Amino acid sequence: AQSVAQPEDQVNVAEGNPLTVKCTYSVSGNPYLFWYVQYPNRGLQFLLKYITGDNLVKGSYGFEAEFNKSQPSFHLKKPSALVSDSALYFCASRGGGGAGSYQLTFGKGTKLSVIP
Amino acid sequence: DTAVSQTPKYLVTQMGNDKSIKCEQNLGHDTMYWYKQDSKKFLKIMFSYNNKELIINETVPNRFSPKSPDKAHLNLHINSLELGDSAVYFCASSQADRTTDGYTFGSGTRLTVV
């Protein structure tokens, strides 16, 4: 069984400051990890993913995420937050093998508010 | 061209009515999904179809019936609508054997039952 946890319901950050949105996971085998963003009244949009290789992955809109197998975590980061980054962020995992591994499991979402 | 399109975008209806939401994808994916996002923004999977066959059917009232006429379409029919069915419903698609890819989502259908 796989699970994804986003420990924070909401993250507030001042514009221009670095931001982090946390995600921890529990996946058997090699995990495939994803971040999605949902802007108000919109569907989910893909931001970035970790499959293998370099632990730091870069994605859309200046976001990056660091895969840490020992924690295990896949926190989303951005060096300088913009007001337009305010949205709902979902972490998701897809199992590395076995029955049901194709299924994407989502965390409960973290609302990011960037304050001008 | 929209990759995953849902219609309608908004749906307001009275309790007890029957309604359908349509979903189409032009990505050539073999698997389609319906998710429900409640007022707390939790995303919960409802159904998954692979090549027109039902493969996931989570604990959903049998008033909800998915129908997949072909692998590019997955429609959701809801009978006897209740107030608690009010939510945003998202359709998504993926290719089952490409587990390194994520899902592609539609823009959602906001259902309001009054």
Interface residues (C-beta under 8 A of the other chain):
Chain A: Y32 F34 Y36 Q38 N41 R42 G43 L44 Q45 F46 K49 I51 L88 F90 A92 R94 G95 G96 S101 Y102 Q103 L104 F106 K108 G109 K111
Chain B: V4 T31 K40 K41 F42 L43 I45 S48 I56 F90 A92 S94 A96 D97 T99 T100 G102 Y103 T104 F105 G106 S107 G108 R110
